[in-house]
Amino acid sequence: MKKKIRLIWQLYPSYLVVVFISLLIVSIYTSNYIQQFFLNNMEKDLMIRSQLIKYQIMQHMNPLDTERIDQFCKIVGASAETRITVILPDGIVIGDSKEDPAKMENHKNRPEILTALEGKSGSSTRKSSTLRMQMMYVSLPLFLDNRVVSVVRVSIPITSIISTIEVVQSRVMLVGFFIAVLASVISLFMSRRISRPIEEMRKGAMKFAQGELSHRLHEPSILELANLASVMNRTAFELEDRIATVKNQRNEYEAVLSSMTEGVVGVDRDQRIITINKAALSMLDADPATTPRGSIYEVSRNSHLNKLIETAIETGERRQEDVSFFQNGNERILNIKCTVLKNPVDVNIGVLIVLNDVTQLRRLENMRRDFAANVSHEIKTPLTAIKGFVETLRFGGLESAEDSERFLTIIDKHVDRLTAIIDDLMHLSRIERKDEIQQIDRKTHKIEDLIQSSIQHCRGIANERNINITYTCAQDLTAQIDRTMMEQAVVNLLENAIKYSEKESDVEMEAELAGDKILIHIQDHGIGIEEKHHARLFERFYRVDKARSRKLGGTGLGLAIVKHIVLSHGGDVSVQSKPGQGSRFTISIPA
């Protein structure tokens, strides 16, 4: 991966490179220009000098006087600090201010001489083979009768000029160095001036990314960066507003889901959970910390539910079924509705599952069916007996007075049984109706008086079975109760205790204050009740031993009446019993 470099270290070196290259170019150009300027001025000066001496030399050209020409060159060259050389067209030197012409080599091939022989002034800069130094040469042709008769060459050493130029160049380089240092400082300042707002904007953008959308960027003085900061601030404001809207919508959505008593689960086509509310987590007995984004298989191990979801995803059809779950040994029935989940463009993205806990509803439906069957059975049995004996009497039973009396006695017994059943049903209906409209007449009564009255009511059947009834109760124990209704509840429990106890046994009653509750216990020493019957013991017409109950004359509604009387007082009734160890019924009401 390519290494990232901070902006300042990209801008600053770039500025330095531009500055140094610019200074280098300017320095080279200036040095060359100065050098060329001095050389051009020197060339012009030499040209003027050659123009001044050419007429004196022409005086000795016709006739040609080489001695005079050489002498003139030496005199003028010494006074003007200039080397003067006169060359014939064939390249032979006939006069020179520095050397003996006879000892000098032929100059015909010198570039400035060749130019002059063509009738033009020529110039050249090179190292002199004679003087062993850098020289500038300027040559001028001398004409006689329109032909070149000789060439005057004027030269001067340029070593001093080069030294002067080098001094100037060094000063230019020194000034350039100071300018470069100044430019580097200015470049660093400008780089920081540009990069600092960008760095601040980066930090601000990082705060935006971390969710601090209320933060605002400072708008720098640079127009482009100020516009960028303004756009980012406006974007953060709009984003903050949209996120707040989304959060509000999500909170409303979650509040709706959390408030629903129905469980709601959304899964995608891969059966991974999209959403799930608290009710669904509770119904499925799932862990809220691990399931919100897991698979539905991690939430529910129920194969029936998983198969229902798979079928709904595959077929895209709406499905509804009751599914049984077992939690801590208890059965729970959930009504499952699976509906195809679609996105805004009507594409199937999964399934929406709605769960309703219908355990109590199904239980009530079963109780209703059982009640209908039981009440039909309880009424039909005496009616069948009555009808049979009536038919017997009609078709010859009246001939024997003894048989007639016996049949009428049986009919009367069954009529009494029907009357008791109907009376209990009507009484239970009145209790439930009073409970619904809150018309129970509650007053302060002593619990001891209630117990004594109940014992007195059951004294007759207790004496028949030779059963001793004892009680324990504080004299100052009182409660807000409907005396008549609560007495009936206690009497029903006490009668059952007497009926199902062995002869010549004891029944104990005890009333006590436990916190903010008053508990009335009725303990017998009868046959006891298996635990599997405890949950349904207070249902209408539910019997543990149907044959024994009918034999003892029960209607099957006594405990149901007890339950509704106690519930109408805001209390509860419970049972503790084991086969062969008797039963202990407890009424709990507010103190």
N, C-alpha and C positions, 0 to 999 in steps of 0.2 A: 504494500500500500504506500502511495506517495506521501512523503512527509509534508505536513502542513506547516506553513511559515506565516508568522504574524504580519499584518499589513504594514506596520511601521518598518519592518526589515525587508519589505518589498519596495516600499516607496523611497526610503532613505538611500539605499544603495543605487537605486535608479537615478535619483537626483544627483548623487555624487558622480556617477558615471557620465551623466549628461554634462555636468559642470566641468569635470576634468577633461573630457573630450573637447568641449567647447574652448576651454582655456588652452589646451594643447594646439588645437587648430589655429586659434588666434595668435598664439605665441609663434608658431612656425610661420604663419602668414606674415606676421609683423617683422620677424627676423629676416625673412626672405625679402620682404618689401624694403626694409631699411638697407639691407645689403645691395639690393638692386638699385635703390635710390642713390647710394654713395657711388656705386660703380658707374651709373649713368651720368652723374654729375662729373665724375673724374674723366669719363670718356669725352664729355662735352669740353671740359677744361683742356684736355690734351688736343682735341680738335682745334680749339682756338689757338693753342700754342703753335701747332703745326701750320696754321694759316698765317701766323705772324712771321714765321721764319722762312716760309717757302720762297718769298720774293728775294730775300738775301741770298738764298742758295741758287736761285735762277740766274743771278748775276754772274755766277761762276760756272754756269753750265754751257755757255756759248761765248768763247770756246771753253771746253771742259778743263777746270783747274782743280784737280783732286786734292792738292795740298791745301789750297785756300778753303775748300769745302770741309776737309777734316779738321782744320784749325778752327773754323767757324763753329763746327759742331762741339768741339771741346770747350771753347770759350763760353758759348751760350749755354751749353748743357751744365757747366759747372755753376754758372750764375743762377740758372733757373731750377737747379736740382732736378734736372730732367735729362734722361738719356735720349740723345738724338742720333739717328742713324740714317745715312743716305745710301740707297741701293740703286744700281743700274738695272735696266730691264732684264739683263741676263742673270741677275741675282748677285752680282759682285758688289761687295760693300766698299764704298769709296770714302766714307766718312763716318766716324762714330765718336761719341763724346766720352766713352769709357775705355775702349780697346783700340788696338792697332788694326786698322781695316785689313791690312795684308794678312794678318793672322786669323781673321775671322772666316768662318765657313760660308759657303754660298747660301743666300737667304731666299732664293727664288721659290722654294716650296713652302715658305711660311704662309699661313692662311690669310693674314692681313695683307701680305705682299701680293699674293695672287689676286685678291680683290682689287687692290690699287692698280695693278697692271691692266685690269679690265676697265680702268678709267673711273673707278669709284673709290670713295674713302672706305677703308676697312678697319676693323678692330678685332682684338683677340686678347684673351686672358689665359696665361699659362706660365709654367715655371721656365725661367730662362736657363738654357743650357750653359750659357757663359757665366752669368752672375749667380747661378744656383739659388734663385729666389723667385717667388711668385710675382709676375709683372703683368701690367696692362699695356697693350700695344695699340696705337692708332696710326694708321698709314694714310698718306695723302699723295695722289699722283701729281707729278709736275709735267705740264704740257709745253711742247715747243712745236709750232706749226701743226697743231692739232694731233700731235702724237706724244705718247708718254716717253719722256727721255730719262726720267728717274723717279724714285719714290722716296718721300721723306717719312720716316717712321719716328714717332715720339712715344716714349714709354716711361713708366714710373712704377716703382715697387708698390704693391698693394698690401704688404704685410702689416703696415701700421693701420691701414683702413680695416683689415680683417680683425686686428686686435681691438680697434674701436668698436667694430660691429659686435665682436664677442662680448665686450663690456656692456654694450647696449642690450644684447640678448640675455646676458646674465641678470641684468637689472629687470628686464621684462619677465624673466622666469621667477625672480624673487617676488616681484609684485604679483605675478600670477599665483605663486604659492600662498601669499597672504590672502589673495582673493579667494583661492580654493578653500583655505581654512574658514574664512568668513562665510563662504557659500555653503560649506559643510554644516556650520552652525545654523545658518538660516534654513538649510534643507532639513536638518534635524527638527528645528522648531516647527517648520511647515508640516513635516511628516507627522509629528505629534499632534499638531493642530487639526490635521485631517483624521488621524487614526483614533485620537482620544474620543471624539463624539461617536465614532463607529463602535469603539470598545464599550462606551457607556450604553449605546443602543443594544449591543450584544448582551450585556448584563441585564438590561431591561427585558429583552426578549427571553432570556433565561428565566427571569421572574414570571413572565407570562406563561412560559412552558411549565413552571412549577405551580401554576394556579393562582398567582398573585395578580389577577387581572385588574385590580383597583390601582396598581402602580401606573404612573404616567412618565413617559420619557421627556427629558428636557430637549427643547428644540434648539439646536445649535445655530450659529450665525451663517453657516453655509446653506444656501437656499435649497440645494438638492437634498442634503441631509435633513434639513428642517422639514421639507415636504415628506420625506420618508418617515421621520419621527411622528409627524402629524397623522400620516396614514396608519402607522402601527398603533398609535394611541386610539384612533377611531376604531380600528379593527378590534383592539382589546376591549373597548367599551361595548361594541356590538356583540362580541363574543361573550362578554360577561353577562350582558342582558339575555342573550339566547340560552346560555348555560343556566342562568337563574330561572328562565322560563321552563327549560327542560327539567331542572331539579324540582320545580313546583309541580309540573305535570307528573314526574316520577313519584314525588311524595304523595300526591293525590291518588295516583294509581296504586301505590303501595298501601296507602291508608284504606282505599276501597278493598283491596285484596285482603289486608290484615283484618278488616272489620267483618269480612264475610264468614258466615258460619259454615259455608260450603268450602270444601278443599278445591283449590285450583292448581293444576299443573300444566305447563306448556312444554312439550318436547319437540325436538326437530326430527327430521327423517332418519337420523342416526340414533334416535331415542336418547339423546342427551338433553338434559333439563335446560329449558330457556328461562322459565320462571316457576316459582312455587311459593305458595303462601303458608302462613303459620298453621292454619287449619289443616292443610294437607300434610304438613310435617307431623302434626299431632296424630292425625288419623292413621298415617303410615308408620308411626313410631320411628321417625327418622331423626338423625342428628343434624341440627341446623348448621353446625360448623363445617360439615364435610359434604353436604349434599347440594348446595345451590347450583353448582355447575357440573355435577357428576352425571353419571348415567342413571336412567330410571331403574336399571337393575340393581344399582347400589342402594336405592331407596326402598324398593319393594322386591321381596323374594317370592312374591305370590305368582305362581305360574299362570293362574287363570287371568290375573290382571295384565301380565306381560303379553300373553297371547291375544287378549282383547286389543291392546295397543298396537301390536304388530298387524293384526287384521285390519284395524282402522287405517293405518298408514298405507298398507298394500292396496286396499280396495277404495279408499277415499270416501267410504260410506259412514254415516252416523251410526254409532253402536251404543247400546245401553243394556246393562246387566247388573244383577246383584252378585257381589263377590264377598265371600266369607274370609275374615282374617282372625287369627288366634293370637292374642296378646296376653301373656301371663296366665295362660290357661283359660281365658275367657273368650268367647266367640263375639266377633264384631262384624256386623253386616254393613257393607258400603254399597250404595247404588252408584255405579260408574257410568258416566256419559262421556263418550269419545266423539269429538267433532273435529272435522278437518280444519287445520289452521292455515290460512292463506295470507299472502302479503298483499300490498296495495294493487299489484298487477295481476291478482287472481292466480298466483302460482302456489301450489301445495308445498308448504315448508315444514309441515309437521302435524301434530295433533294437540288439541286442547282437551284436557281431561278435567271433568267436574265430579267431585266426590261428595256424596251426601251420606251422613251416618244415619241409616234407617234401622239400626238395631232395635231401638225402642219402638219405632213404628211397626216393624215386623212382629215384635214381641206383643204389641197391643193387638195387632191383627190376629195373631194366634190366640191371644186371650179372648178376643171377641168371638172367634170361631168356637173356641172351647166353651165360652160362656153360653153361646147360642145352643151348642150341642148339649151342654150340661143342664141348662134350664129346661130345654126340651125334654131331656131324659128324666130330670127330677119331676117335672109336671106330668109327663106321659106315664110314668110308672104308677102313681096313685090313680090317675084317670083310667088306665087300663084295668086296674084292680076293681075300681068302682063300676066300670062298664060291665066287667065280667060278672060281678055279684048281682048287679041290677038285672042282667039277662037271666041269671040263675033264678032270681026271685020271680021274674016274669014268667019263666017257663017251668013252674012247678015248685019253686023253692018256698012258696008261701004255704004249702000243704003242711009243713012241719013247723010248729011254732018255735021249737028249740033252734032249728036251723035258721029260721028267719031272723031270730034275735041275734044269733051269732054273725050272720051275714051283715045285718044292719050295724052291728058293733064294728065290724071290719071296715064297712063303708064310712062310718063316722070317723074312724081313726084316720083313714086316708084323706077325708075331707079336712080334718084338723091339720093334717100334714100340708095339704095344698094351701090352706089358710095361712099357716106359719111361713111357708115359702113366699107367698104373695106379700104378707105383712113385712117380712124381712126385706124383700125387694123394694117395696114402697118406702120403708124406713131408710134403706141405703140411698135411695134416690133423693129423699128429703135432705139427708146429711150432705150429699154431694151438691145439691142445689143451694143449701145454706152456705156451704163452703165457698161456692162461686160468688154469691151475692153478699157475703160477709154479714150474715144476720144472726150469728151465734151470740146468745145472751150470756156474756161473761161477767161473773161477779167473783168477789173474793170469798173463798170457802176453805174450811179446814180440811186437810187431806185425811186426818183421822176420822172425821165424821163420814167422809166419802167411803172409806174402807169399812167402817162398822156397818153402814147402811148396806153395802154390797154383801157383806158376810151374812147379815140378817136375811137378805133376799134369797141367798143360796142355802140357808140353814136346813131347809126341808130335804133337799136332795142329798146334802151332806150327811144328815142323820140316817137317811135310808141306807147309805153305804158305810155308815159308822166311821166317817172320816172326820178327823179333828182339824179345825182351821185356827191358826194362830197368826198374830200380826205384831209388827214393831213399827212404831211411828211416833215422832216428836209431836207434842200437843200444839206447839206454836207453828207448825209447818202449814203454810197456806199457799194458794195459787189462784190466779184469775182463770176460772173455768166455767163452762156450762154444766152445772151440777147434774142435771138429768142425763145429758149425753155422755159425760165422762163416767157416771155411775153405770150406764149401760155397757160401756167398754170394759170396765173392771168386772162387772157381773159376767159378761160373755167369757172372759179369760178364766174367771174363777169357776164357772160352770164346766168349762172344758177340763180344767185341772181336776175337778171332782170326778167327772165322767171317766177320764182316762187314767185315774189313779186306782191302785189296788184297794180293795176293801180293807177297812181298819188301818189305813195309812194316814199320813199327815200332809196338809197343804199349808205352806208358810207364805205369809205376805209381809213385805217390808217396804217402807217409804223412807227416802233419805234425800238430803240436799247435796248435790254434787256440782259445785261451782255455781253457774247460773241456771242449772237444770234441777228439776225434781224427778227422781226416779222411783217408780212403783214396781217392785218385783213380785211375781207370783210363781212360786216354786212347788212343783208336784213331784211325786215319786212313782210315776207311772211307767208305761212301756217305753217312752222316749220316741224321738223322731230322727230318722236318718238325715245326714247333712244335705243330701241331694234334693230333699224336699223343702229345705229352709227358704230358698229364694222365691218359691211359688206358694208358700203356705198361706199368704194373705190374699190370694186371688179368689174371685167369686167361684164357688162350687168346687174348689180344688180340695180333694180328699186324699189323705195318706193311705187310709184303709177304708175303702168305700163301704164294704159290707159292715164293718164295725161301726162306722159313723151312722149309717142308716138304722142299725139296730139300736143305737143309743138315742135316736130321734133327732139328730142334727140336720139342719137344712143346707149346710155348706157355705153359709153367708156370714156366720158369726165373726170370724177373724177379719173378713173384708170390712164389716161394719166397724170393728175395733180400729182398723188401720185408718179409715176415713175420719172417724171421730178424732183420733189423735192428730192426724194431719191438719184437720180444721182448727186445732188449737196451736198449730205451729210446732208440733212435736214429732215424735217418731216412735215406732214400736219394733222390737227385735226379739229374737228367740235364740236360746242356747240349749241344745239338747243332743243327747246321744242315746242310741237304743239301749234299754235296760237301766238307764241312769236318770230317768225322769226328764222334765223340761222346765226351763226357766224363761218366762216371758217378762219383758221389761217395757214399761211405758215411760217415755221421756217427754216432759213438757217444760216450757219456760217457767222459771221460778217467779 
